[in-house]
Amino acid sequence: ELLRLAATPVNDPALSHAEVDALLLAGDFSSACQKVPALAGSDPRGYLLKTLAFCRALERDQAAVTLATALLRDQGQQGDEAFFSLIAVLPGGAGTAPVTSLVDPTPLHLAMLRATNQRVPADAIGGAQPAILWAIATAPRPDPTDISPEVLQAAERAEAAGALTTEVLATIFSTVAYSQQEIDAALET
């Protein structure tokens, strides 16, 4: 929001990176992917190269994805197994098992989970930053009543951190479908 309100374009790599992350968290992959190619060369950590690989996977450019992942592995970026598992599942990839652990999720991880229709692993919530918690809590779901415990926990933590309003938290909780047995048990308790 702040970047959008700036009167003049800001040409700071850190702010550009933050803008890409915000777009990924908001689910605006198209806008994020438009910005990434110009930024990827300025990132020594490889995060934006991973983001570029994700964008190319969305475009079904398997040759570019293969090249990017090979470059990442050559650069020693092998500690991010969640990225490599998710990039393999994206369109055109060979596919692997779902990601079951993601202790420190990034905006890119969440975007990839969303693009592959995978749920956020339970361990992703514990140390997540407020923006990550907000994105988990507000991500669109095919079935609005199918809310995982991770989403509820993320929503509670995001609201406590001030990243989510109490009204949105109430809306999320009001969409949870309870069975009559669950309601009876709660009333009895």
C-alpha positions as a Python dict, from the first residue, in 0.01 Angstrom:
ca = {
    (1, 'E'): (0, 0, 0),
    (2, 'L'): (279, 242, 91),
    (3, 'L'): (471, 169, -229),
    (4, 'R'): (157, 236, -432),
    (5, 'L'): (105, 571, -259),
    (6, 'A'): (460, 694, -325),
    (7, 'A'): (450, 1005, -544),
    (8, 'T'): (755, 901, -742),
    (9, 'P'): (876, 555, -841),
    (10, 'V'): (1116, 411, -586),
    (11, 'N'): (1421, 243, -738),
    (12, 'D'): (1550, 67, -431),
    (13, 'P'): (1616, -309, -469),
    (14, 'A'): (1498, -383, -115),
    (15, 'L'): (1169, -201, -174),
    (16, 'S'): (1127, -368, -512),
    (17, 'H'): (1183, -705, -345),
    (18, 'A'): (926, -613, -78),
    (19, 'E'): (680, -516, -351),
    (20, 'V'): (724, -854, -523),
    (21, 'D'): (670, -1030, -190),
    (22, 'A'): (355, -827, -123),
    (23, 'L'): (219, -916, -466),
    (24, 'L'): (293, -1286, -407),
    (25, 'L'): (121, -1275, -67),
    (26, 'A'): (-181, -1106, -221),
    (27, 'G'): (-200, -1377, -488),
    (28, 'D'): (-124, -1134, -772),
    (29, 'F'): (125, -1364, -945),
    (30, 'S'): (96, -1187, -1279),
    (31, 'S'): (207, -849, -1144),
    (32, 'A'): (483, -1005, -936),
    (33, 'C'): (611, -1198, -1236),
    (34, 'Q'): (624, -881, -1446),
    (35, 'K'): (866, -723, -1198),
    (36, 'V'): (1092, -1020, -1124),
    (37, 'P'): (1303, -1047, -1443),
    (38, 'A'): (1449, -698, -1396),
    (39, 'L'): (1531, -770, -1031),
    (40, 'A'): (1659, -1128, -1040),
    (41, 'G'): (2018, -1036, -1125),
    (42, 'S'): (2049, -805, -824),
    (43, 'D'): (1978, -1074, -564),
    (44, 'P'): (2290, -1258, -442),
    (45, 'R'): (2082, -1492, -221),
    (46, 'G'): (1896, -1652, -512),
    (47, 'Y'): (1546, -1578, -379),
    (48, 'L'): (1445, -1380, -685),
    (49, 'L'): (1590, -1648, -915),
    (50, 'K'): (1361, -1893, -737),
    (51, 'T'): (1075, -1649, -789),
    (52, 'L'): (1167, -1624, -1157),
    (53, 'A'): (1165, -2005, -1182),
    (54, 'F'): (816, -2004, -1025),
    (55, 'C'): (700, -1745, -1280),
    (56, 'R'): (842, -1949, -1568),
    (57, 'A'): (669, -2259, -1431),
    (58, 'L'): (338, -2071, -1433),
    (59, 'E'): (409, -1987, -1799),
    (60, 'R'): (480, -2357, -1860),
    (61, 'D'): (836, -2277, -1977),
    (62, 'Q'): (992, -2600, -1852),
    (63, 'A'): (1331, -2529, -2016),
    (64, 'A'): (1365, -2204, -1819),
    (65, 'V'): (1258, -2378, -1497),
    (66, 'T'): (1514, -2654, -1550),
    (67, 'L'): (1788, -2397, -1615),
    (68, 'A'): (1696, -2190, -1310),
    (69, 'T'): (1684, -2488, -1077),
    (70, 'A'): (2018, -2611, -1213),
    (71, 'L'): (2170, -2267, -1150),
    (72, 'L'): (2028, -2264, -798),
    (73, 'R'): (2173, -2605, -719),
    (74, 'D'): (2509, -2498, -866),
    (75, 'Q'): (2502, -2193, -638),
    (76, 'G'): (2455, -2421, -337),
    (77, 'Q'): (2086, -2337, -284),
    (78, 'Q'): (2005, -2692, -183),
    (79, 'G'): (1874, -2626, 168),
    (80, 'D'): (1530, -2519, 47),
    (81, 'E'): (1376, -2858, -25),
    (82, 'A'): (1024, -2710, -8),
    (83, 'F'): (1105, -2492, -309),
    (84, 'F'): (1245, -2781, -511),
    (85, 'S'): (950, -3006, -422),
    (86, 'L'): (696, -2739, -515),
    (87, 'I'): (865, -2635, -839),
    (88, 'A'): (853, -3000, -948),
    (89, 'V'): (475, -3008, -895),
    (90, 'L'): (401, -2692, -1093),
    (91, 'P'): (273, -2719, -1451),
    (92, 'G'): (503, -2926, -1665),
    (93, 'G'): (696, -3064, -1368),
    (94, 'A'): (742, -3429, -1286),
    (95, 'G'): (585, -3388, -943),
    (96, 'T'): (678, -3510, -597),
    (97, 'A'): (502, -3570, -267),
    (98, 'P'): (327, -3276, -101),
    (99, 'V'): (524, -3049, 131),
    (100, 'T'): (458, -3164, 487),
    (101, 'S'): (699, -2935, 673),
    (102, 'L'): (780, -2568, 619),
    (103, 'V'): (923, -2411, 932),
    (104, 'D'): (1006, -2067, 794),
    (105, 'P'): (777, -1997, 496),
    (106, 'T'): (849, -1714, 256),
    (107, 'P'): (598, -1533, 38),
    (108, 'L'): (728, -1744, -251),
    (109, 'H'): (658, -2067, -60),
    (110, 'L'): (301, -1957, 7),
    (111, 'A'): (251, -1859, -357),
    (112, 'M'): (381, -2198, -468),
    (113, 'L'): (160, -2382, -219),
    (114, 'R'): (-138, -2187, -351),
    (115, 'A'): (-45, -2255, -715),
    (116, 'T'): (-12, -2628, -645),
    (117, 'N'): (-333, -2642, -436),
    (118, 'Q'): (-149, -2766, -128),
    (119, 'R'): (-238, -2685, 230),
    (120, 'V'): (2, -2496, 450),
    (121, 'P'): (190, -2741, 675),
    (122, 'A'): (110, -2714, 1046),
    (123, 'D'): (465, -2619, 1143),
    (124, 'A'): (457, -2312, 914),
    (125, 'I'): (249, -2112, 1160),
    (126, 'G'): (469, -2111, 1473),
    (127, 'G'): (739, -1862, 1374),
    (128, 'A'): (568, -1696, 1079),
    (129, 'Q'): (578, -1319, 1039),
    (130, 'P'): (246, -1127, 1056),
    (131, 'A'): (228, -1076, 677),
    (132, 'I'): (272, -1450, 622),
    (133, 'L'): (2, -1523, 881),
    (134, 'W'): (-231, -1275, 709),
    (135, 'A'): (-172, -1441, 372),
    (136, 'I'): (-241, -1787, 514),
    (137, 'A'): (-559, -1669, 687),
    (138, 'T'): (-702, -1478, 390),
    (139, 'A'): (-599, -1701, 99),
    (140, 'P'): (-895, -1800, -116),
    (141, 'R'): (-1018, -2156, -70),
    (142, 'P'): (-1217, -2362, -322),
    (143, 'D'): (-1463, -2444, -45),
    (144, 'P'): (-1496, -2146, 193),
    (145, 'T'): (-1621, -2376, 472),
    (146, 'D'): (-1318, -2605, 443),
    (147, 'I'): (-1096, -2420, 688),
    (148, 'S'): (-799, -2609, 824),
    (149, 'P'): (-683, -2570, 1184),
    (150, 'E'): (-370, -2403, 1041),
    (151, 'V'): (-579, -2129, 881),
    (152, 'L'): (-765, -2068, 1208),
    (153, 'Q'): (-440, -2057, 1404),
    (154, 'A'): (-284, -1821, 1147),
    (155, 'A'): (-590, -1595, 1162),
    (156, 'E'): (-578, -1578, 1543),
    (157, 'R'): (-205, -1501, 1544),
    (158, 'A'): (-239, -1245, 1262),
    (159, 'E'): (-517, -1066, 1450),
    (160, 'A'): (-312, -1065, 1771),
    (161, 'A'): (-19, -912, 1578),
    (162, 'G'): (-242, -646, 1424),
    (163, 'A'): (-213, -781, 1068),
    (164, 'L'): (-579, -883, 1055),
    (165, 'T'): (-882, -698, 1187),
    (166, 'T'): (-1107, -852, 1448),
    (167, 'E'): (-1393, -830, 1199),
    (168, 'V'): (-1205, -1042, 943),
    (169, 'L'): (-1114, -1290, 1216),
    (170, 'A'): (-1482, -1314, 1312),
    (171, 'T'): (-1576, -1367, 947),
    (172, 'I'): (-1324, -1649, 914),
    (173, 'F'): (-1454, -1819, 1228),
    (174, 'S'): (-1816, -1773, 1119),
    (175, 'T'): (-1753, -1971, 799),
    (176, 'V'): (-1639, -2282, 985),
    (177, 'A'): (-1891, -2561, 939),
    (178, 'Y'): (-1957, -2759, 1256),
    (179, 'S'): (-2134, -3091, 1270),
    (180, 'Q'): (-2429, -3131, 1504),
    (181, 'Q'): (-2217, -3369, 1710),
    (182, 'E'): (-1947, -3101, 1755),
    (183, 'I'): (-2208, -2843, 1853),
    (184, 'D'): (-2369, -3082, 2104),
    (185, 'A'): (-2029, -3166, 2253),
    (186, 'A'): (-1942, -2797, 2290),
    (187, 'L'): (-2276, -2721, 2456),
    (188, 'E'): (-2235, -3016, 2690),
    (189, 'T'): (-1884, -2906, 2783),
}
